[in-house]
Amino acid sequence: MRINNAHKTTAILRLFCWLIGSFLFINPLNAQRNAEVKSVDIVSAYRPQVANSSKFQFLPNLPVADTNRLALSYATASGLFIPPFQLSPLRPLALPIKSDSPFSDQLYAKMGYGNLRSPYAQLYFSKGEGTNNGLSASAFYQRATGKLPLQKFGQTEVSLNGFRKILSKNLSVDAGVRYNLDQVNRYGFRVPVVLPISKEDSQNYSAVTFQTGVKTIHPSSYGISVGAQIAAGYFSDQIGNNEKSIRLSVPFHKNLNESWQVSALVDASLINVGINNGVSLVNNVAASKVAVSHWNRKFTIQAGLSPVWDGSGFTLLPNLNGTFKLDSTRMILQWGWEGNNQVNSYQGLFRTNNWIQAPSLIKNTRSSQVYVGIKGASTSHFSYSLNGGWIILKDVPLFINDTSSLTKGNSFLVVFEPRLQQIQLSGEIGYQVADRMSVRAGLQFNQFSGLKNQARAWGLLPLEIKLTSHIEVLKDLYLDVAAYAWRGASYLQKGGMIARSKGAFDANTSLEFKLNQSWRLWGQFNNLFNQSYQRWNQYPVYGFNFLFGVVFSPQLKMRH
């Protein structure tokens, strides 16, 4: 459905209001479990409360990961280094696992097939008592083929993770390795004809990541907690571009007493990108954070500095934030002046936009943000947050269509905007009844200005709305719904004309039915209203599509 540019924002805001009004009056008797999409994620029992000392994570509106694929994702044991811009869309439902540890004895297998010639397979296995040692292995495979020429993709992932406690069980050592293969086709041709396919049009991107680390379980007698983690990775495409990276992180915490803490973090990254024309890009970064924190029943405060060194020179970023709890209400005021340094890489940029050309330059994004907000809970079931801020960003990665191509134009150039100002307003409301039902809705509005080199903030969304819910419709029948809406991003046409993508609305739903303790049936329906929209210019998403399958997860009884 096409919406005139003058009415996009109004229409989306009306949709948001309708979504909020719809769930505020939901009968609690129809509600069921929590909002977490059930996969191998580990969840705890619901306890309605406002976090004691956490602050709102107010982040710059950098591009999110590509959403042109099926609205599918998966979960495995965490611990590996995750590239930036990672997005978790609606996941296929999986078996909820009641465990205190991802390393308890578990076997989980999920298989399915969909109308887009889309096989789906996921396998997860773990062994351990969850306290002193554990080992897990996982595998994932998915493919899909659309109606347009070259509109298909494939994903493969294999990972292995483990940990063990040593030295009187107060030191934990962990390690993991992960392999990813992404098969991506550039199907966004400027002309509606089938052109000769080149290596650039149909690519395989592979990544191998190894991580190991050590950390103390409990503070020492001096109140000190310390750890260290190192991750190394290799990322490449099939036309000769590659990236080698290594990262070292060392966190430190010192409890001075029951209400004071000193913390520090040393983080260093070495990144080298080899381009197939012989050019080598180097992005070495050294950063640290030092802060002093204080908390009591009424408020929290953290004050510190974050020095950063990289190819652009030295920068000193602020780190000042706090919260204040109002006695008469369940409301917490939040404020902050914070800086952030985001390390960019070829792999991270690819995760954002799958159709980029290898970058000719890599810079890191630095931001300084001033924000204020509130969060709280008006009842034991209803929670909310509202916040706003002003952000200054330097060297923001933007994505422009390669207009130099006379025929295809099916790739994006990465450009780094030296300066961008952003005003951001966001809010979220949630309604939850124990672990029987959960509904959450959020809105984020962004205004971009003050660009120095580019005419527009190419690829950044000015307005986003999200709604998620989870209920148990009948006994052993679970339903998840996720809806997304946004105002389109600006893009550059051939000839230098500026345009904006039309707004989008997408809704997905998942069902799962428990047959017995070991077997479940699942189904997922994506793009329910068969909307044709483009998150990235020239790349229409898949229309309505679905998958069906089974889940097998027996109750394991193993000897350790």
N, C-alpha and C positions, 0 to 999 in steps of 0.2 A: 504494500500500500504506500503510495507516494504522498507525502505531506509537504505542502508548500513551505518554503524556507521561512516565511514570515510567521508561520504558525507552529513550527517544530517544537520550540521550547514550551509554548503554551500547552500543546497536546501532550507532551511528555510529562509536564507538571501535573496535568489533570489525571493522567494515568497513575502517577505516583500517589496522588491523594486518594484515588479510588482503591488502589491496592492497600493503602494504610487503613482506610475505612472498612474494607472488606474483612480484614482479620481482627480488628479491634473488637468486633462483635461476634466472633466465632464462639459457639457454645462450647464451654470447656468439656462437656460430656462427650463431645465428638473428638476430643483431642487425644493424642497418644504420644509416643516417644519423643526423644530430643531431635534437634535439627541437624545433628551430624549425620552426613551420609554414611551409611554403614558399610565399611569395607574392613580392611585389616587395621584401621586406625584404632588406637586404644583410647577408650573414653571412661570417665568416672561418673558416679551418680550426681545428679543435678542438685546444686545447692544455691538457691537464689541469694546473691549478695553482691555488693559493690566491692571491687578490688581495693585492698587496703593501701597499697603504695604504688600501684601501676599508674603510668601516665598514658595519655592518649597518643597513639602512634600516628602523628600527623606528618605525612610524607608528601614530597613533591609529586605532582601528577605526571610522572614519566610514563612512556608508553607501556601498555600491558602486552602480554604475549598474544600471539596470533590466535584468533578465534574462528578462523575459517574452516577448521577441521570439525569432525563430529564432536559433539559435546560429551566427550568421554575422557576419563582420566583414571588413575589407579593409585593405590597406596602400597608402599612397601616399608620395611623398617627404615627409619631415618638414620642419619649419621654421616652420609656422604655430603660433600660440598655441592650445593645447589646453585646453578648459575643464576644471575639476576633476571628480573622480569618474569619469573615463573608464575603461571596462572593455574589455578585449580578450578576448572569448570565443574558442572554437575557430573558426578561420578555415577556409574552404574551401581546399583545397590549390591551389597555383598553381605555376607554373614556377620552379624554383630558378635564380636568376640569379647567375652567378659574375662578380662585378665588384668593383672597389675603390671605386666611386662610383655613387650613384644617378643621376648625370647622364651616364653613358656611353650610347652609342647603343643604345636598347632600344625594342621595340614589344611590347606585351602586351595581348591581348584575351581575355576570359573571358566565356562566356555559358552560361546554364543555365535549367532550369525544374523546378518541383517540384509535389508533390501538393496543396499548399495554394494552388493557382492563384498560384504564386510565381515570376514572372520574375526573373532575376538577370543583370546585365550589369556588367562592369568593363572599363575601358580605361585603359591607361597608355602614355605615350610620352615619351621623353627623348632629348636630343641634346646632345653635348658630349664633350670628351676626358677629362672628369672631374678635371682638374687646375686649369685656369685659368678655365674658364667652363662653364656648362651651363644647360639649360632643360628643364623637365618639365611635362607636362600630364596630368591624370587625370580620369576620370568614373566614377561609380558609380550604379547604380539597382537597387532591390529592392522587391518588394511581396509580401504574404502575406495570406491570408484564412482564418480559422478557422471552426469550426462554430457558435460562439456569435454572437448578434446583435451587430453592430458589432465583432467580434473581427478586426480587420485593421489593417495599418499599411503605410507606405511610407517609403522613404528615397531621397534623391537628394543627390549631392555632386559638385561640380565644383571643381577647383583648378588653379592655375598657379603654378609656382615657378621661380626662377632665381638664379644667382649669377655673380659675375665678380671676378677678382683684379685689383687695380690697384696703382699706386705700387710698381713693382719687384716685383710679385707677393707682397708682404708684407701686403697689406690686402685682405680679402674683403668684398664688398658683396652682400647677398642681399635678395630681396623675394619676396612671395607673396600670393596672394589666394585665398580659398576661399568657396564658397557651399554652404549646407546647407538642405535642405527635409525636415522630418519630418512625416508625416501620421499622426496619433495619434487613436484613438477610445477613449473612456471606456466600455468594455464591461462594467465591473464593477458592474452593477446589483444593488441589494439585493433586489429582487423579480424572480422569473423570468418576467417578461412584457416584451413589446416596448413601450416607452414612446415618446412623441413625442420626436424627436431635436432637440436645440437646437444652437446654435453651440458651446456649451461641451462638448458630447458628441463632436463631430467637428471636430478642429482641425488647422490647418496651422501649424507653427512654422518660421520661416525665420531664417537667420543668415548674415551676411556679415562676413568677417574679412579685414583687410589687415595685413600685417606687413612691416617692412623693418629691416635691421640692418647693422652694420659691425663687424668685429673684426680684430685683428692675427693673422697666421698664426704668426709666430715671435716670441719675446720680443726686445725691443730690446737694445742693448748694455748697458743698465742693468738688464736682467732684468725689464722691465715688459711685461705683456700687458694689453690693455684692449679694451673693446668697448662697443656700445650697441645696443639693440633697442627698437623701438616697435611696438605693435600696437593697432589700432583695430577695434571691432566694433559691429554692430547686430543685435539679436535681437528678434523680435516674434512675437506670435500673431495670430489672425484676429479677436479680439474687442476689439482696441484697446490691449492691454498691450504695452509695448516697453521695450527696454533699450539704452542707449548706453554704450560703455565705451572707455577708452583706457589703455594701460599702457606704462610706460617702465622699462627695466632697463639698468643700467650696471655690469658686472662689472670688477674690477681685481685684478691679481695682480702681486706684486713678489717675485722670487727674490733673497733676501739672499745665499745661497750654495747649495751642493749639498744642504743638509739643512734649510734654513730658508726659510719663505715667509710673506709678509704678503698677505692677501686682503681684499677689501671688495666689497660689493654694495649698490647703491642701487636700490630698487624702489618705484615709485609707480603707483597705480591710481586712476582717476576713473570711477565707475560711477553712472549715473542711470537709475532705473526709473520709467517713467511708467505709472500705473495708469489704467484706463479710467474710473474715477470721479473723475478729476481730481487724485488724490493723487500726489505725486512723492517717491520714495525716493532718497536720496543716500548713497552709500557710497564715500567718498574715503579712501585709505590711503596712507601713506608709511612705508616700512620700510627698514632697512639692516642689514647684517651686516658685522662686522669681526672678523677672526680672525688668529691667528698659529699656524703649523703647523711642526712639527719631526718628522723621521723619520730612522731609521737601520735597520740590519739587524734589530734586535730589536723595536723598537716605533715607534709613531706617536702623536702627541698634537696636539690642536687645542684652542685656548682662545680664546674671544671672547665678544662680546655682540651681541644683536639688538634694538635699539630699534624700537618700532612706535608710530605715531600713527594714530588713526582716530576715528570718532564716539564711541567709548567712552572715549577719553582716551589717555594715554601708558602703555605697558608696556615693561619691559625684560626680555627673554627670555634665558635662558642658552644657551650654545653651548660645551660642553665634552665631548670624546670622545677615545677612544684605542683602540689595539690593542696586544697583546703577543704575540709569536711564541715558542712553546716550541721549544727547540733539538732536543730528543730526539724530537719528534713533528711531524707536519704540521698542527698545531693552532694556531689563533689565538684568543686571548681578546679580547673586545670589551666596551666599557663606554661609558656616556655619560650626560650630563645635558643635555638639549636642549629648547629651546622652538621652537614653530612657530606661524606665523600664516597661516591659510588664508583667503583672500579669497573670500567667498561672493557669488553673483550669481543672478539669475533664471535665466539660461541654465544655470549650473552645477547648480542645484537641479533643474531640469527634466531634465538628463542623468542625475541620480540616480533620480528617480521621474517618469515621463512623465505621471502623472495628477494632478499637483498643481494647485491654484489659484494664481493669481498671488500672491506673498507680500505681506502687509500690512506687513512689517518685514524688514529685512535686517541681520544682524550678522555679524561675522567670527569664526571659531573660533580660539581660542588654546589651545595645549596646552603642558604642561610634563611631560616624561617622563624617568624614570630607568630605565635598562636595563642588563643584563649578559647576555653570551652567549658562545658558542663557535662556531667554524666551522673546517672543515678537510677533508682528504682522507686516508682511511686507505690507499687504493691509488691507482694511476693512473686508476682507473675510478670509484671510489666517493667521493662527497662528502657532507657533512652540515652542518647548522647547527641550533643550539638556543639559544633566548633567552627571556628573560622580563623583564617590567618593570611599572612602576606609572605611570599617566598621570592627570593632572588636566586636564580640558577645561572651557573656558568658552564658552558660547554655541554649543552643538552643535545643528545642525539636525536635528529629528526630524519624523516624518510621521504624522499622525493622521487616520483616516477622518473625513470630515465627517458627523458623526452628527446634525447639525441638519436634514439633508434627510430628509423623511418618506418619500420614495419611492425616489429613485435612490441617494443615498449613494455615488456612484461617483467621488468626488474626494478628495484629501488636503489637509489644512491643514498648512502649515509652521510649526512652533513652535521657538523657540530656547531650549534648556535652559541656564540660567545656570551650572550647575555639574554635572559628572559625573565620577566616579572610575572608573577602569578598570584591572583587572589583566589582563595579556595574557601568555599562554604560546604559543609557536609553535615549530615545527620543520620541517625540510625535509631530505629525503635524495634523492640522485640517483645514477644509474648510467649510464655512458656508455662506449662502446667506439669510440674514434676518432670518425669521422663516420658510423658505420654504424648505431648505435642509441643512443637516449637515453630514459630513463624518470625521471620526477621525481614525488615525492609530498610533500605538505605538509599540515600541520594547524595551525589557529589556534583557541585557546580564549580567550574573553573573559568576564570577570565585571564587570558594571556595578553601581554602587552610588552612594550619596551624592547622588542627584538632589534638587534643591531644589524645583522646581515640578511636575514630571511624576511620575506614579506608576511609569512604566516607561520604558526606553530604546526608544521606539517605532521599529520598523524596523531596529534593529541586531541582527546575528546573533551569538548566543553561541558558536557552534561552526561551523567551516568546515573541510572536507577537500577537497583537490584532487589529481588524478592526471592526468598527461599522458605520452604516449609516442609515439615515432615509429620505425618500422622499414621496411626494404625487404623485403617478404614474398618476392617473386621479382624477377628482373631487370626493372628498369624499372616495378615495381609497388610503390607506396608506401602505407603505412597510418599514419594518425594516430588516436589514441584519447584522449579527454578525459572524465574522470568527476568529478562534483561531488556533495558531500553536505553538508548543514548541518542544524542544529537551528533550528526556526522562530523568528521574531521575535514580540514581543508586539504586540498591537493592541487598540484600544478598540472595543467593540461599542456598538450603539445602546442607550441606557439607562445607559451608564457602566460596563458590565461589562467586565472585563479578560480577555482570552483570548490564546492563543498559537497561531500557525500550526503545522501538523504538520511534522515533519521531511521533508526532500526528498532524493532521489537521482536524478541525471540523468547519462546517459552518451551520448556522441556519437562518431561515427567518420567519417573521411574517407578516400577512396581516390583514387588518381591513377595512371593508366597512360600511359607514354610511348610513343606510336606511332612518332615519328621526331623529328628535331631541331626541328621546328616545331609539331607537333600533339600534344596530350595529351587524354585523356578523364578526367573527374573525377566523383565522386559523393560526396554527404554524407548521412548518416543521423543525425537528431537525436531525442533522447528515445527511445532504443532500447527501453526497457521500458514505454513509453507511460504514464509516471507522471503522475498528476494532483496537482499541488501549486501553491501560491501563494507566490511571493516577496513579493508585496504583497497584503494582505488583499482579497478579493473579485475578484482577477484571476488566474484559473487560466491556466497556461501552455498552449501548444499541445501536443497529444499527439504521437505518433510522426509524423515527417514526413521527407521526403527530397527531394533535388535531384540532377539529372544535367546534365552539360553538357560543353563542349569548351573547350580553351585553345589559342590560336594565338599563338606567339611566335617569329618567324623570326630568323635570324642576320642582323643588319643590318650593312651596310658603307657608311658614309656618308663624304662628303668634308667636311672642316671648313674 
